[in-house]
């Protein structure tokens, strides 16, 4: 069990992959003093020549042009030699930004290699560095997600105020690593109660960006959760980012209601921005209805003929059942065609079957007048 500034022996319950056993001596009055250790010596008096001689080759020089991945590779090599000397090497960089980047690489590498020791090391660092170090160590530690989860749970039992921001750092690290099931387990047991609703929505948003079906299956177990509705919408938001077409397919099969409307709105909004031609083709194969109407009208309004074949757009407009939306979409498309091909615009107005004679003639005459006033458009 880990407690900042105090050492208590124990075994992290529930962790079967790597059992981290800490034997600590509590430095309270009446207890024996804490024995010296290389970790304590390096913090108190710097690196001794004997310690430096154990490293072997001198660590390589760093420069500001190195990428984070290059620094992480060097950090892993340095930690293999000695985590404490690697920390000292990172802190020795003259440039402040490079120093922070190097220290982040080293502590992340340490978290990958020895999560328990690295985690405990963070708890003894200066307050102004602790949160950054905690984030880096946990980014490495989540290579063993359930072990990282156990470490943070135990820390929060001892220090619920979480001064080192271990809980949000763990959520970010698990999400970045794709360990969404572990993150959900933390939210259900261990995460601060006042953060759970917000963090759950954020988790499912990121989850659905890459694994929407798995996220849906996980959400299906939470139907009694008060935050179910907001979480479902966050899932839809995330899903729409990378695969709006499959979200539209999913929404189309949902029963009618506000949730279906929300899903389709998000799908169509993102799809119209990412790939309007594919969305236009999808719409051309769907039966008319309220969802179709709003999606088609929105797409025609926000895009132009460079994003879709005009013939396809005309067919979509003709399928809009709401008369007001159909006329608005028709006029938007007509204006787009007039800009690029005035002749095609007049031909389109002439053959639309649902226009009455007077409206049709007024539109055709208006298009002719625009062309005559602006001959450049005839080219």
VEXVEX-952047 format. One record per atom (N, C-alpha, C, O, CB): x, y, z; residue in one letter. Coordinates in steps of 0.2 Angstrom, whole numbers, plus 2048, in hexadecimal, padded with zeros to 3 digits. Glycine has a CB too. Layout:
! residues N
XYZA ...
This chain:
! residues 379
8047FA800X 800800800X 804806800X 809807804X 7FB800806X 80380B7FCX 8078117FBX 8048177FEX 7FE8187FDX 8098127F4X 80881A802X 806820806X 80C825806X 811824808X 80481F80DX 80B82B803X 810830801X 814832808X 81083480DX 80E8367FEX 81A831808X 81E83380EX 81F82E813X 82282E818X 81C839811X 81B828813X 81B823818X 81B81C814X 81881C80EX 81482381CX 81E817817X 81F811814X 81B80B818X 81C80A81EX 82680F813X 817808815X 813803818X 8137FD814X 8127FD80EX 80B805819X 8157F7817X 8157F1813X 80E7EE810X 8097EF814X 8197EB817X 80E7EB80AX 8087E9808X 8087E6801X 80D7E77FDX 8037EE809X 8037E37FFX 8037E07F8X 7FD7E37F5X 7F77E37F8X 8037D97F8X 7FD7E67EFX 7F77E97EBX 7F27E37EAX 7F47DF7E6X 7FA7ED7E5X 7EC7E47EDX 7E77DF7ECX 7E57DF7E5X 7E47E47E2X 7E27E07F1X 7E37D97E2X 7E07D97DCX 7E57D97D6X 7E37D87D0X 7DB7DE7DBX 7EB7DA7D7X 7F07DA7D1X 7F47D37D1X 7F77D27D5X 7F57E07D2X 7F27D07CBX 7F57C97CBX 7FB7C97C6X 7FF7C47C6X 7F07C57C8X 7FC7CE7C2X 8017CE7BDX 8087CF7C0X 80D7CB7BFX 8007D37B7X 8097D57C3X 80F7D67C7X 80D7D87CEX 80A7DE7CFX 8137DC7C3X 80F7D57D3X 80E7D67DAX 8137DB7DCX 8197D97DDX 80E7D07DEX 8117E17DEX 8167E67E0X 8157E67E8X 8107E87EBX 8147ED7DDX 81B7E47EBX 81B7E47F2X 81F7E97F5X 8257E97F3X 81D7DD7F5X 81C7ED7F9X 8207F37FCX 8217F1803X 81C7F0807X 81D7FA7FBX 8277F2806X 8297F180DX 82B7F880FX 8317FA80DX 82E7EB80EX 8277FB813X 829801815X 82980281DX 8267FE821X 823806813X 82D80781FX 82D808826X 82A80F828X 82D814824X 834808829X 82581082CX 82281682DX 82781B832X 829819837X 81B815830X 82882182FX 82C825833X 82982A838X 829830838X 83082A82EX 82582683CX 82182A842X 82682A848X 82A825848X 81A827843X 82482E84DX 82882E853X 827827856X 822824857X 826833858X 82D824858X 82D81E85CX 82E818857X 82F812859X 82681D85FX 82F81A850X 83081484CX 83781584AX 83B81A84AX 82B815846X 83A810847X 841810844X 84281583FX 83D81583BX 843809843X 84781883EX 84881D838X 848819832X 84A813831X 84F821839X 84681C82CX 846819825X 84E818823X 85281C824X 84381D820X 84F812821X 85681081FX 858814819X 853816815X 85780981EX 85E815818X 860818812X 85F81480BX 85F80E80CX 86881A812X 85E817806X 85E8137FFX 8618187FAX 86181E7FBX 8568127FEX 8628147F4X 8658187EFX 86081E7EDX 8628237EAX 8668147E9X 85A81D7EDX 8558227EBX 8558287F0X 85582E7EDX 84E81F7EBX 8568277F6X 85682C7FBX 85D8307FAX 85D8367FAX 85582A802X 86282C7F9X 86982F7F8X 8698347F2X 86C8397F2X 86E82A7F8X 8668317EDX 8668357E7X 86383C7E7X 8648417E4X 8648317E1X 85D83C7EBX 8598427ECX 85D8477F1X 85D84D7F0X 8528407EFX 8608447F6X 8638487FBX 86A84B7FAX 86B8507FBX 863844802X 86E8477F6X 8758497F6X 8788487EFX 87E8497EEX 8798457FAX 8738477EAX 8768477E3X 8798407E2X 87983C7E6X 87B84C7E2X 87B83F7DCX 87E8397D9X 8858387DCX 88983C7DAX 87D8387D2X 8878337DFX 88D8317E1X 89182E7DBX 88F82B7D7X 88E82C7E7X 89882F7DBX 89C82C7D6X 89B8257D5X 89B8227D0X 8A482E7D7X 89A8227DBX 89981A7DAX 8938197D7X 8928147D3X 8998177E1X 88D81D7D8X 88781C7D4X 88881D7CDX 8868197C9X 8828207D7X 88C8227CBX 88D8247C4X 89181F7C1X 89081D7BBX 89082B7C3X 89581C7C4X 89A8177C1X 8968107BFX 89880C7BBX 89F8157C5X 89080F7C2X 88C8097C1X 88880A7BAX 8868057B7X 8878087C6X 8888107B8X 8848117B1X 88780E7ABX 88480B7A7X 8828187B0X 88E80F7ABX 89280D7A5X 8928127A1X 8958187A3X 88E8067A2X 89081279AX 890817795X 88C81D798X 88781D79BX 88D81578FX 88F823796X 88C829797X 88682A793X 88682878DX 89182F796X 88082D796X 87A82D792X 87B83278DX 87F83778DX 874830797X 878831787X 879836781X 87683D782X 87283E787X 87583377BX 87984177EX 87784877FX 87084977BX 86F845776X 87C84D77BX 86C84E77EX 86684F77BX 866856777X 86A85A779X 86084E780X 861856773X 86085D770X 85885E76EX 85485976EX 86485D769X 85786476DX 85086676DX 84C864767X 846863767X 84F86E76DX 850862762X 84D85F75CX 84A85875CX 847856758X 852860756X 84C855761X 84A84E762X 84284D763X 83F851767X 84E84A768X 83F848760X 838847761X 837844768X 83B84176BX 83584375BX 83184476AX 82F841770X 830839770X 832836775X 827842772X 82F83676AX 83082F769X 83882D76AX 83A82876DX 82E82C762X 83C832767X 843831768X 84583176FX 84A82E771X 847836763X 843836772X 844837779X 84283177EX 84582F782X 84183E77CX 83C82F77CX 83A829780X 83E82377FX 84081F783X 83382777DX 841822779X 84581C777X 84C81D77BX 84E81877EX 84781C770X 84F82377CX 855824780X 853824787X 85782178BX 85782B77EX 84D826789X 84B825790X 84A81E792X 84C81C798X 844829791X 84881A78EX 84781278FX 84E80F790X 85080B795X 84480F78AX 85381178CX 85A80F78CX 85D811793X 86080D796X 85E811786X 85C818795X 85F81A79BX 85C8177A1X 8608167A6X 85E82279BX 8558167A1X 8528137A7X 85580C7A8X 8558097ADX 84B8137A6X 8568087A2X 8598027A3X 8608027A7X 8617FD7AAX 85A7FF79CX 8638077A6X 86A8077A9X 8698097B1X 86B8067B5X 86E80D7A6X 86580E7B2X 8638107B9X 85E8167B9X 85F81B7B6X 8698137BCX 8588147BBX 8528197BBX 8548207BFX 8538257BCX 84C8177BFX 85881F7C4X 8598267C8X 85F82A7C4X 85E8307C4X 85C8247CFX 8638277C1X 86882A7BDX 86582D7B7X 8678327B4X 86E8267BCX 8608297B4X 85D82C7AEX 8598327B0X 8598377ACX 8588267ACX 8568327B6X 8528387B8X 85783E7B9X 8568447B7X 84F8377BFX 85D83D7BCX 8628427BDX 8648447B6X 86584B7B5X 86883F7C1X 8658407B1X 8678427AAX 8628467A7X 86484B7A4X 86883B7A6X 85C8457A8X 8578497A5X 8568507A8X 8568557A5X 8508457A6X 8578507AFX 8578567B2X 85D85B7B1X 85D8617B3X 8568557BAX 8628587AEX 86885C7ADX 8688607A7X 86D8647A5X 86E8577ADX 86385F7A3X 86286379CX 86286A79EX 85E86C7A2X 85D860798X 86586E79AX 86587579BX 85F879799X 85C87D79CX 86B879798X 85C876793X 856879791X 850877795X 84F871796X 855878789X 84C87B797X 84687979CX 841875798X 83F87079BX 84387F79EX 840876792X 83B87278EX 83E86B78DX 83A86678EX 839876787X 84486B78BX 847865789X 848861790X 84785B790X 84E865786X 849864795X 84A86179CX 84385E79EX 8438587A0X 84C8667A1X 83D86179DX 83785E79EX 83585879AX 83385379CX 83186479EX 837859793X 83585478FX 83984E790X 837848790X 837856787X 84084F792X 844849793X 84284579AX 84283F79AX 84B84B794X 84084979FX 83E8467A5X 8378437A4X 83683D7A7X 83D84C7AAX 8338457A0X 82D84279EX 82E83B79BX 82B83679CX 82884679AX 83383B796X 835835793X 838830798X 83682A797X 83A83678DX 83C83279CX 83F82E7A1X 83A82B7A6X 83A8257A7X 8458317A5X 83682F7A9X 83182D7ADX 82C8287AAX 8298237ADX 82D8327B1X 82A8297A4X 8258257A0X 82981E79FX 8268197A1X 823828799X 82F81E79DX 83381879CX 8338147A3X 83380E7A3X 83A819799X 8348187A8X 8358157AFX 82E8117B1X 82E80C7B4X 83781A7B4X 8298157AFX 8228127B1X 82180C7ADX 81D8077AFX 81D8177AFX 82380B7A7X 8238057A3X 8268007A6X 8247FA7A6X 82580679CX 82D8017A8X 8317FC7AAX 8307FA7B2X 8307F47B3X 8387FE7AAX 82E7FE7B6X 82D7FD7BDX 8288017C0X 82A8067C4X 8347FD7C1X 8228007BEX 81C8057C0X 81C8067C8X 81B80C7CAX 8168027BEX 81D8017CCX 81C8027D3X 8228077D6X 82080B7DAX 81D7FB7D7X 8288067D4X 82D80A7D7X 82D8117D4X 82D8167D7X 8348077D5X 82B8117CDX 82A8187CAX 82581C7CDX 8258227CFX 8298177C3X 81F8197CFX 81981C7D2X 81B81E7D9X 8198247DAX 8138177D2X 81F81A7DDX 82081D7E3X 8258227E3X 8258277E7X 8238177E7X 82A8227DEX 82F8287DDX 82B82E7DCX 82D8347DFX 8338267D7X 82682E7D8X 8228347D7X 81F8387DDX 81F83E7DEX 81C8337D2X 81D8347E2X 81A8367E8X 81F83A7ECX 81D83D7F1X 8178317ECX 8268397EBX 82B83C7EFX 82E8437EBX 8328457EEX 8308387F1X 82B8447E6X 82E84A7E2X 82B8517E4X 8268517E8X 82C8497DAX 82E8567E2X 82C85D7E4X 82585E7E1X 82385B7DCX 8318627E1X 8218617E5X 81A8627E3X 8198657DCX 8148637D9X 8168677E8X 81D86A7DAX 81C86D7D4X 81E8697CEX 81C86A7C8X 8218737D3X 8218637CFX 82285E7CAX 81E8587CAX 81D8547C5X 82985C7CAX 81A8577D0X 8178507D1X 81284F7CCX 8118497C9X 8148517D8X 80E8537CAX 8088527C5X 80B8507BEX 80884B7BBX 8038587C5X 8108547BCX 8138527B5X 81684B7B6X 8158477B1X 8188577B3X 81A84A7BBX 81D8437BCX 81883D7BDX 8198387BAX 8228437C2X 81383F7C0X 80D83A7C1X 80A8387BAX 8098327B9X 80883C7C6X 80983D7B6X 80683C7B0X 80B8387ABX 8098337A8X 8058427ACX 8118397ABX 8168367A7X 81782E7AAX 81782A7A6X 81D8397A7X 81782D7B0X 8188277B3X 8128227B1X 81381C7AFX 8198277BAX 80C8257B2X 8068217B0X 8068207A9X 80381B7A7X 8008257B3X 8088247A5X 80882379DX 80C81C79CX 80A819797X 80B829799X 81181C7A0X 81581579FX 8128107A2X 81280A7A0X 81C8177A2X 8108117A8X 80D80B7ADX 8078087A9X 8068027ABX 80B80E7B3X 80380C7A5X 7FD8087A2X 7FF80379DX 7FA80079AX 7F980E79FX 80580279CX 8077FC798X 8057F679BX 8047F0798X 80E7FC796X 8047F67A2X 8017F17A6X 7FB7F57AAX 7FB7F67B0X 8067EF7ACX 7F57F57A6X 7F07FA7A8X 7ED7F87AFX 7EB7FC7B3X 7EA7F97A3X 7EC7F17B1X 7E97F07B7X 7EE7F17BDX 7EB7F27C2X 7E77E87B7X 7F47F17BBX 7F97F27C1X 7F97FA7C2X 7F97FC7C8X 8007F07BFX 7F97FE7BDX 7F88057BEX 7F28077C1X 7F280B7C6X 7F88097B7X 7EC8047C0X 7E68057C3X 7E68037CAX 7E48077CFX 7E08007C0X 7EA7FE7CCX 7EA7FC7D3X 7EE8017D7X 7ED8037DDX 7ED7F57D4X 7F48047D4X 7F88097D7X 7F480F7D9X 7F48127DEX 7FE80A7D3X 7F08117D4X 7EC8177D5X 7E78167DAX 7E581B7DEX 7E981A7CEX 7E38117DAX 7DE80F7DEX 7E18107E6X 7DD8127EAX 7DB8097DDX 7E680C7E7X 7E980C7EDX 7EB8137F0X 7EA8157F6X 7EF8087EDX 7EE8177EBX 7F081E7EDX 7EA8227EFX 7EA8267F4X 7F48217E7X 7E48217EBX 7DE8257EDX 7DB8237F3X 7D88277F7X 7D98257E7X 7DC81D7F5X 7D981B7FCX 7DD81E801X 7DA820806X 7DA8137FDX 7E3820800X 7E7823805X 7E782B805X 7E782E80AX 7EF821805X 7E682D7FFX 7E68347FEX 7E18367F9X 7E28377F3X 7ED8377FBX 7DA8367FCX 7D58377F7X 7D583E7F4X 7D283F7EEX 7CE8377FBX 7D88437F7X 7D984A7F3X 7DD8497EDX 7DC84E7E9X 7DC84F7F8X 7E18447ECX 7E58437E6X 7E98497E4X 7E884C7DFX 7E08417E0X 7ED84B7E8X 7F18517E7X 7F68507E1X 7F88557DEX 7F68537EDX 7F784A7DFX 7FC8497D9X 7F88487D3X 7FB8477CEX 8008437DBX 7F18497D3X 7ED8487CDX 7EE8417CAX 7EE8417C4X 7EF84E7C8X 7EF83C7CEX 7F08367CBX 7E98337C7X 7EA8307C2X 7F28317D1X 7E38357CAX 7DD8327C7X 7DC8357C0X 7DB8317BBX 7D78347CBX 7DC83B7BFX 7DC83E7B8X 7E183B7B3X 7E183A7ADX 7DB8457B7X 7E783B7B6X 7ED8397B2X 7EC8317B0X 7EE8307AAX 7F48397B6X 7E982D7B4X 7E88267B3X 7E38267ADX 7E48227A8X 7E68227B9X 7DE82A7AEX 7D882A7A8X 7DB82C7A2X 7D982879DX 7D382E7AAX 7DF8317A1X 7E283379BX 7E782E798X 7E682C792X 7E683A79CX 7EB82B79DX 7F082679AX 7EC81F798X 7EE81D793X 7F58247A0X 7E781D79BX 7E4817799X 7E0818793X 7E081478EX 7DF81579FX 7DD81E792X 7D982078CX 7DE820786X 7DD81D781X 7D682678CX 7E4823787X 7E9824781X 7EC81D780X 7ED81C77AX 7EF828784X 7EC818784X 7EF812783X 7E980D780X 7EB80777FX 7F280F78AX 7E380F780X 7DE80B77EX 7DB806783X 7D8801781X 7E0807777X 7DD807789X 7DB80278EX 7D4805791X 7D4807797X 7E0802794X 7CF80578DX 7C980878FX 7C5804794X 7C2807799X 7C4809789X 7C67FD794X 7C27F9799X 7C57FA7A0X 7C27FB7A5X 7C37F2797X 7CC7FB7A0X 7CF7FD7A7X 7CD8037A9X 7CC8047AFX 7D77FC7A6X 7CC8087A5X 7CA80F7A7X 7C380F7AAX 7C18127AEX 7CB8147A1X 7BF80B7A6X 7B880A7A9X 7B88077B0X 7B48097B4X 7B48067A4X 7BC8027B1X 7BC7FF7B7X 7BE8047BDX 7BC8037C2X 7C17F97B7X 7C38087BBX 7C580D7C0X 7BF8127C1X 7BE8147C7X 7CB8117BDX 7BB8147BCX 7B68187BDX 7B08157C1X 7AD8197C5X 7B381A7B6X 7B080F7C1X 7AA80B7C5X 7AD80A7CCX 7A98087D0X 7A88057C1X 7B380A7CDX 7B68087D4X 7BD80B7D4X 7C28097D2X 7B78017D4X 7BD8117D8X 7C38147D9X 7C481C7D7X 7C78207DBX 7C98117D6X 7C081E7D2X 7C18257D0X 7BD8297D4X 7B88277D7X 7BE8257C8X 7BF8307D5X 7BB8347D9X 7B48357D7X 7B38357D1X 7BF83B7D9X 7AF8357DBX 7A88347DAX 7A683B7D6X 7A283A7D2X 7A48347E0X 7A98407D8X 7A68477D5X 7A98477CDX 7A784C7CAX 7A984C7D9X 7AD8437CBX 7B08437C4X 7AD83E7C0X 7AF83E7BAX 7B88437C5X 7AA8397C2X 7A88337BFX 7A48357B9X 7A58327B3X 7A582E7C3X 79F8397B9X 79A83A7B4X 79E83D7AEX 79D83B7A8X 79483E7B6X 7A28427AFX 7A68467AAX 7AB8417A7X 7AC8417A1X 7A984C7ADX 7AE83E7ABX 7B48397A9X 7B18337A5X 7B48317A0X 7B88377AEX 7AB8317A7X 7A882B7A3X 7A682E79CX 7A782A797X 7A28297A7X 7A383379BX 7A1836795X 7A8837790X 7A883578BX 79E83D795X 7AD83A793X 7B383B790X 7B683478DX 7B9833788X 7B883F794X 7B682F792X 7B9828790X 7B582578AX 7B8823786X 7B8824796X 7AE82678AX 7AB822785X 7AB82677FX 7AB823779X 7A3822787X 7AC82D77FX 7AD831779X 7B482E775X 7B482D76FX 7AE83877AX 7B982D779X 7C082B776X 7BF824774X 7C282276FX 7C582C77BX 7BC820778X 7BB819777X 7B7818770X 7BA81476CX 7B781577CX 7B281C76FX 7AE81B769X 7B281D763X 7B081C75DX 7A881E769X 7B7822764X 7BB82475EX 7BE81E75AX 7BF81F754X 7C0829760X 7C081975EX 7C481475BX 7C080D75CX 7C2809757X 7CB81375EX 7BC80C761X 7B9806762X 7B2807763X 7AF805769X 7BD802768X 7AE80975FX 7A780B760X 7A2805763X 79E806767X 7A480E75AX 7A37FF75FX 79F7FA761X 7A17F7768X 79C7F576CX 7A07F475CX 7A77F776AX 7A97F5771X 7A77FA776X 7A47F877BX 7B17F4771X 7A7800774X 7A4805779X 79D80477AX 79A80577FX 7A680C776X 799803774X 792802775X 7907FC77AX 78C7FC77EX 78F80176EX 7947F7779X 7937F177DX 7947F2784X 7917F0789X 7987EB77BX 79A7F6786X 79B7F878DX 7957FD78FX 7937FC795X 7A27FC78DX 79380178BX 78E80678DX 78780278FX 783804793X 78D80B788X 7867FD78BX 7807F978CX 77F7F6793X 77A7F4795X 7807F3787X 7857F6797X 7857F379EX 7837F97A3X 7837F87A9X 78B7F07A0X 7837FF7A0X 7828057A5X 77B8087A4X 77A80E7A5X 78780A7A3X 7768047A2X 76F8087A0X 76C80B7A6X 76880F7A6X 76B80379DX 76E8087ACX 76B80B7B2X 76F8117B5X 76E8147BAX 76B8067B8X 7758137B2X 7798187B4X 77681F7B3X 7738207ADX 7808187B1X 7758237B8X 77282A7B6X 77582E7B1X 7728327ADX 77282E7BDX 77C82C7AFX 77F8307AAX 77F82C7A3X 78382E79FX 7878317ACX 77A8277A3X 77A82379DX 779828796X 77C827791X 77581E79DX 77482C797X 772830791X 77883578FX 77A835789X 76C835793X 77B838793X 78183D791X 78783878FX 78B83B78AX 783841797X 788832792X 78D82E78FX 78C82C788X 79082B784X 78E828794X 78682A787X 784827780X 78582D77BX 78782B776X 77C825780X 78383377DX 784838778X 78C83A777X 78E83B771X 78183F77BX 79083977CX 79783A77CX 79A834777X 79E836773X 79B83A783X 79782E778X 799829774X 79882A76CX 79C829768X 796822776X 79282D76BX 79082F764X 794834761X 79683475CX 789831764X 796839766X 79B83E764X 7A283B761X 7A483D75CX 79C843769X 7A4837765X 7AB834764X 7AA82F75EX 7AF830759X 7AD830769X 7A582C75DX 7A4827757X 7A482B751X 7A682974CX 79D823758X 7A0831751X 7A083574BX 7A6838748X 7A783A742X 79B83B74CX 7AB83874DX 7B283B74BX 7B5837745X 7B883A741X 7B683C751X 7B5831746X 7B982D741X 7B582873DX 7B8826738X 7BE828745X 7AF82773EX 7AB82373AX 7A382573AX 79F82173CX 7AB81C73CX 7A282B737X 79B82D738X 796829734X 790829735X 79B835735X 79982672EX 79482272AX 79181C72EX 78B81A72EX 79881F724X 796818732X 793813736X 78F81573CX 78A81273EX 79980F739X 79081B73EX 78B81E743X 78581F740X 77F81E743X 78E824746X 78482273AX 77E823737X 77A81D736X 77481D737X 77F827730X 77E817734X 77A811733X 77780F73AX 77280C73AX 77F80C730X 77B81073FX 77980E746X 773812748X 76E80F74AX 77E80E74BX 773818747X 76E81D748X 76781B744X 76281C747X 770824747X 76881973EX 76281873AX 75E81273DX 75881273CX 764816733X 76280D740X 75E807743X 75C80874AX 75880474CX 763801743X 75D80E74DX 75B80F753X 753811753X 75181374EX 75E815757X 74F810759X 748812759X 748819759X 74D81D75BX 74580F75FX 74281C757X 742823756X 74282675DX 740823762X 73B825753X 74482D75EX 745830764X 74B835764X 74E83675FX 74682B76AX 74C83876AX 75183E76AX 75883B769X 75C83E766X 750841770X 75983576CX 76083276BX 761830764X 767831762X 76082C770X 75D82D760X 75E82C759X 75F832755X 764833751X 758828756X 75B838757X 75C83E754X 763841755X 766844751X 757843756X 76584075BX 76C84375DX 77183F759X 776842757X 76D842765X 771838759X 776834756X 77683674EX 77C83774CX 77482C756X 77183674BX 771838744X 77383F743X 77784073EX 76A837741X 771844747X 77484B746X 77C84B746X 77F84E742X 77184F74BX 77E84774CX 78684774CX 789844746X 78E846744X 788844753X 78683E744X 78983A73FX 78983F738X 78E83F735X 78583473DX 783842737X 783846731X 78784C731X 78A84E72CX 77B84872FX 78784F737X 78B855737X 793854736X 796857732X 78B85873FX 79684F739X 79D84D738X 79E84A731X 7A384C72EX 79F84873DX 79984672EX 79A843728X 79A849722X 79D84871EX 79483E727X 79584E723X 79585371EX 79B85771EX 79D85A719X 78F858720X 79F857723X 7A685B724X 7AB856721X 7B085971DX 7A785D72BX 7AB850722X 7B084B721X 7B084871AX 7B5848716X 7B1846726X 7AA846718X 7A9843711X 7A284470FX 79E83F70FX 7AB83B712X 7A184A70CX 79A84C70AX 797847704X 791846704X 799853709X 79C846700X 79A8426FAX 79783B6FCX 7928386FAX 7A08416F5X 79B838701X 799831704X 792832707X 78E82D707X 79E82E709X 79183770BX 78B83870FX 78583970AX 78083770AX 78B83E713X 78783D704X 78283E6FFX 7808376FCX 77A8366FBX 7848436FAX 7848336FBX 78382D6F8X 77F8286FDX 77A8256FAX 7898296F6X 780829703X 77D825708X 775827708X 771823709X 78082670FX 77482E708X 76E831708X 76A82F702X 76382E703X 76E838709X 76D82E6FDX 76982D6F6X 7668266F6X 7628246F2X 76E82E6F0X 7698226FBX 76681B6FBX 76181A701X 760814703X 76C8166FCX 75F81F705X 75B81F70AX 754821709X 753826705X 75E822710X 74F81F70DX 74882170CX 74782870FX 74B829714X 74381C70FX 74382C70CX 74283270FX 73F832716X 73C82D718X 73D83670AX 74083771AX 73D837721X 74083D724X 744841721X 73F831725X 73E83F72AX 74084572EX 74884572FX 74B84A72EX 73D845735X 74B83F730X 75283F731X 75684072BX 75A84472AX 754838734X 75383D725X 75683E71FX 75584671DX 75A84971AX 75283A71AX 74F84871EX 74E84F71CX 75385471FX 75685871CX 74785171EX 754854726X 759858729X 760857727X 76485C726X 758858731X 762851726X 769850724X 76A85271DX 76F85571CX 76A848725X 765851719X 766853712X 76785A711X 76B85D70EX 76185070DX 76285E715X 762865714X 768868717X 76B86D714X 75C868718X 76B86571DX 771868720X 77786771BX 77B86B71AX 772864726X 777861718X 77D860713X 77D86470DX 78286770CX 77C858711X 77786570AX 77686A704X 778871706X 77C874702X 76F869701X 77687370CX 77887A70FX 77F87B710X 78188070FX 77487B715X 783876712X 78A877715X 78F875710X 795877710X 78B87371BX 78D87270AX 792870705X 7918736FEX 78C8766FDX 793868705X 7958716FAX 7948746F3X 79586E6EEX 7978696F0X 79987A6F1X 7958706E8X 79586B6E2X 79C8676E2X 79D8626DEX 79386D6DCX 7A186A6E5X 7A78676E5X 7A88616E9X 7AC85D6E8X 7AD86C6E7X 7A38616EEX 7A385B6F2X 79E8556F0X 79F8506F4X 7A185E6F9X 79A8566EBX 7968516E9X 7948526E2X 7938586E0X 7908506EEX 79284D6DFX 78F84D6D8X 7888516D8X 78484F6DCX 78E8466D4X 7878566D4X 78185A6D4X 77B8556D3X 7768566D6X 78185F6CFX 77C8506CFX 77684C6CDX 7748486D4X 76E8476D5X 7788476C8X 7798466D8X 7778436DEX 7748486E3X 76F8466E6X 77E8406E1X 77684E6E3X 7738536E7X 76C8546E5X 7688556EAX 7778596E7X 76B8546DFX 7648566DCX 75F8506DFX 7598516E1X 7648566D5X 76284A6DEX 75D8446E0X 75C8446E8X 7568426EAX 76183D6DEX 7618466ECX 7608476F3X 75B84C6F4X 75684B6F9X 7668486F6X 75B8526F1X 7568576F2X 74F8556F1X 74A8566F4X 75885E6EEX 74E8516EBX 74884F6E9X 74584A6EEX 73F84A6EFX 74884B6E2X 7498476F2X 7468426F7X 7448456FEX 741842702X 74B83D6F9X 74684C6FFX 74484F705X 73C850705X 73A853701X 748856706X 73984D70AX 73284D70BX 72F85470EX 72A85670CX 73084770FX 733857712X 73085D715X 731863710X 73686470DX 73485F71BX 72B86670EX 72B86B708X 72F871709X 733873705X 72486D707X 730873710X 734879711X 73B877710X 73F87B70DX 73287C718X 73D872713X 744870713X 74686E70CX 74C87070AX 74586A717X 74286B708X 743869701X 7448706FDX 7498706F9X 73D8656FEX 7408756FEX 74187B6FAX 74787F6FCX 74B8816F8X 73B8806FBX 74987F703X 74F882705X 75587E702X 75A882700X 74F88270DX 755878702X 75B8746FFX 75B8756F8X 7618766F5X 75A86C701X 7558756F4X 7558766EDX 75887D6EBX 75D87D6E7X 74E8766EBX 7578826EFX 7598896EEX 7618896EFX 76588C6ECX 75688E6F2X 7638866F5X 76A8866F6X 76E8826F0X 7738856EEX 76B8826FDX 76B87C6EEX 76F8796E9X 76F87D6E2X 77487D6DFX 76C8726E8X 7698806E1X 7688846DBX 76D88A6DBX 77188B6D6X 7618876DAX 76E88D6E1X 7738926E1X 77A8906E0X 77E8936DDX 7738966E8X 77C88A6E3X 7838876E2X 7848866DAX 7898876D8X 7838816E6X 77F8836D7X 77F8816D0X 7808886CCX 7848886C7X 77987D6CDX 77C88D6CEX 77C8936CAX 7838966CAX 7868996C5X 7778986CDX 7878956D0X 78E8986D0X 7938946CCX 7978976C9X 7908976D7X 79288E6CBX 79788A6C7X 7948886C0X 7998886BCX 7988836CBX 78E8886BFX 78B8866B8X 7848886B7X 77F8856B9X 78B87E6B7X 78388F6B5X 77D8926B5X 77888E6B0X 77288E6B2X 77D8996B2X 77A88B6ABX 7768876A6X 7738816AAX 76D8806A9X 77A8856A0X 77787E6AEX 7758786B2X 77087A6B7X 76B8766B8X 77B8746B5X 7718806BAX 76C8826BFX 7658836BCX 7608816BFX 76F8896C2X 7658866B6X 75F8886B2X 75B8816B0X 7558806B1X 75F88C6ACX 75F87C6AEX 75D8766ACX 75A8726B2X 75586F6B2X 7628726A9X 75D8736B8X 75B8706BEX 7548736C0X 74F86F6C1X 7608706C4X 7548796C0X 74D87C6C2X 74887A6BDX 74287A6BFX 74E8846C2X 7498796B7X 7448786B2X 7418716B2X 73B8706B0X 7478796ABX 74586C6B5X 7428656B5X 7408636BCX 73E85D6BDX 7488616B2X 7418676C1X 73F8646C8X 7378636C8X 7348686C6X 74186A6CEX 73585D6C9X 72E85C6C8X 72985F6CDX 7238606CCX 72D8546C8X 72B8616D3X 7278636D8X 72686A6D9X 72286D6DDX 7298606DFX 72986E6D4X 7288756D4X 7228776D0X 7208746CBX 72E8796D1X 71E87C6D2X 71887E6CEX 71B8836C8X 7208856C9X 7138826D2X 7178846C3X 7198876BDX 71B88E6BFX 7218906BCX 7138886B8X 7188926C3X 71A8996C4X 7208996C8X 72489E6C6X 71489C6C9X 7218956CDX 7288956D1X 72D8936CCX 7338966CCX 7278906D7X 72C88E6C8X 73188C6C3X 7348926BFX 7398936BEX 72F8866BFX 72F8956BCX 73089A6B7X 7348A06BAX 7388A36B7X 72A89D6B3X 7328A26C0X 7358A76C4X 73C8A66C6X 7408AA6C5X 7318A86CBX 73D89F6C7X 74489D6C9X 74989E6C2X 74E8A06C3X 7448966CCX 74689B6BDX 74A89B6B7X 74B8A26B4X 7518A36B2X 7468976B1X 7468A66B5X 7478AD6B3X 74C8B16B7X 7518B56B5X 7418B16B3X 74C8AF6BEX 7518B26C2X 7588B06C1X 75D8B46C1X 74F8B06C9X 7598A96BFX 75F8A76BEX 7628AA6B7X 7688AB6B7X 75F89F6BDX 75E8AB6B2X 7608AE6ACX 7628B66AEX 7688B86ABX 75A8AE6A7X 75F8B96B2X 7608C06B3X 7678C06B7X 76B8C56B6X 75B8C36B8X 7688BB6BCX 76F8BB6BFX 7748BA6BAX 77A8BE6BBX 76F8B66C5X 7748B66B6X 7798B46B1X 77A8BA6ADX 7808BC6ABX 7778AE6ADX 7758BE6AAX 7768C46A6X 7798C96AAX 77D8CD6A7X 76F8C66A4X 7788CA6B0X 77B8CF6B4X 7828CE6B6X 7868D26B7X 7778D06BBX 7848C76B6X 78B8C56B8X 78D8C06B3X 78D8BA6B4X 78B8C26BFX 78F8C36ADX 7918BE6A7X 7978B96A9X 7988B46A6X 7938C26A1X 79B8BB6AEX 7A18B76B0X 79E8B06B2X 7A28AB6B0X 7A48BA6B6X 7988B06B4X 7968A96B6X 7948A56B0X 79389F6B1X 78F8AA6BBX 7938A76AAX 7928A36A5X 7988A06A2X 79789B69EX 78F8A869FX 79E8A26A4X 7A489F6A2X 7A58986A5X 7AA8946A3X 7AA8A36A3X 
